[in-house]
Amino acid sequence: MAVASPATDTPRAISMHPNDNVAIVANLGGLAAGAQLPNGPQLRERVPQGHKVALTDIAEGAEVRRYNVTIGYANRDLPAGSWVNENVLTMPAARGLDDLPMATHTPAALPPLEGYTFEGYRNADGTVGTRNLLAISTTVQCVAGVVEHALQRIRAELLPRYPNVDGVVVLEHGYGCGVAIDAPDAIVPIRTLRNISRNPNFGGEVMIVSLGCEKLQPERLMPANSIPIQADGSMSQGLDVMRLQDDEHVGFQAMIDAILAQAVPHLERLNQRRRETCPASDLVVGVQCGGSDAFSGVTANPTVGFCADLLVRAGATIMFSETTEVRDSVEQLTKRAESVEVAESIVHEMAWYDAYLQRGQADRSANTSPGNKKGGLSNIVEKAMGSVIKSGTAAINGVLSPGESLRDRGIKKGLVYAATPASDFICGALQLAAGMNLHIFTTGRGTPYGLAEVPVVKVATRSDLARRWHDLMDVNAGRIADGEMTIEELGWEMFHLLLDVASGRKQTWAERWKLHNALVLFNPGPVT
């Protein structure tokens, strides 16, 4: 990566590879026509911040290269100094899934990183929580209003009596009825809800509120063999279910009182838990980006990638996702798989999602949002190259299908591809189901995204965003583009921040404001 002078009044451009024929403008507010790039051309027109400028003459039909990858073909002559955006590019065809390199360039194991710990809540099944939360699972959207009312009373009346419980969350969703519950792909939302209920931050406590007549019955949501061991190490004798339609609930207030009574034994067990010193290898970190811009692949995502390598070296589990955002880098993924079997699993997930998009008559070009384009990302190919960087450089040693957990596949540690759609909220829900206990979220355009179930560390790609949203962003990766820090320096800073957040020594801004999004489930099946 080449960064021009960091002086704020000097035209600055960032190129990612010596073979690139475009660079992005780094100056806040962009650069006006006539600006002279250091060791580069004079701008022929105004170019906004984050957008690409042609470094050389690019003929019509010629490759436009960024990250040393063809991100498009010029649909007209582009003289040096021209603004290069989605309107002047033809997007390359997607890479086929045949004849891919399969585990041909598996990276060597990274050197171990020992001695790092955090303070966590150890569960009876061996997993570790970073928070001690009561979760109320729901089987259907119909109960959401009642449970929300009960939630307010639990927080006001019960939580003060249990100081070692960090909070209570409701696993509210829009699934459960009005769907083809026996359709083949119905397993995706069902196992997602089931595995979220078993997230390490909930201590093995499963409390369910049901309506009674819904298709997703509690016993289907949580079969007997899926009920976790409880916070005190005991085995549950069955599901703890409260059905609103049961005869004993006479009136609305009776329903609320029953939910509060149901919560008490769970809170009592959770309140007995204490943090203990755990190795960094007990972290399960999900990484994701949303509201991306051209700086995402320059500052924030490379920093997350470096930090991901540190976590892998420390024995932790890292999950990267967002199928539509890494589909165009599939060759990079399959060749660094740990084995041919892992590479084949990656291809399987990509092919499944290709077919899903085809059924909906959508294509990969639909991914890049108006905000992505305003931030300088011309198409999904360019976006993919910046997105995949946050996976770091380690070998990929496992693959999860949507809604699966690490336990389902017997995956212990390392770098895992957890297949999810690119939607922030669906990806977050699926990573929760996988077993995530800590989340990293990068953004260039800005989003108040958060999760109630795990701490979310928010990373700004640009200093301007970090300044404007100073009480929403936890890390300013824009310092890299400003020339103030290196990726490696910020990567180590992020690593130590994660240990502090996991230990409860620091709260993220999303936690302080209690900012979180509702769970959105991936439901690829039909409705009725």
Secondary structure, DSSP 8 states (H G I E B T S, - for coil): -EE----TTS--EEESSTT-SEEEE-STT-B-TT-B-TTS-B-SS-B-TT-EEESS-B-TT-EEEETTEEEEEESS-B-TT-EE-GGGEE------SSS---SSS---------S-EEEEEE-TTS-EESS-EEEEEESSGGGHHHHHHHHHHIIIIIGGG-TT--EEEEE--S-SSSB-TTSGGGHHHHHHHHHHHT-GGGTT--EEEE-SS-SS-HHHHS-GGG----TTS---SS-EEEETTSTT--SHHHHHHHHHHHHHHHHHHHHT---EEEEGGG-EEEEEE-S--TTIIIIIHHHHHHHHHHHHHTT-EEEE--HHHHGGGHHHHHHTBSSHHHHHHHHHHHHHHHHHHHHTT--GGGSS-HHHHHTT--SHHHHHHHHGGGG-SS-EEEEE-TT--HHHHT--SEEEEE---S-HHHHHHHHHHHT-SEEEEEESS------SSS-EEEEESSHHHHHHTTTT-SEETHHHHTTSS-HHHHHHHHHHHHHHHHTTSS--HHHHHT----------S-B-
